[in-house]
Amino acid sequence: MKIRLPPEVHAHVKEMASRQERSLNGHIVFLLRQEMEKEKASGPAVGSKPDASDSE
């Protein structure tokens, strides 16, 4: 999957990945998993909508 990031966001994530000795991809996966865990702990995010596949 390709994503576009603003240059300042890309630079920040790249720097944080380097500090934690992760690849850029590995750090993005780490951050996404953190968010997934937060959502599981607190329930769905505000403004989130169920997936269309959830409807009966």
Order of alpha helices (4+ residues) and beta strands (2+ residues): alpha-alpha
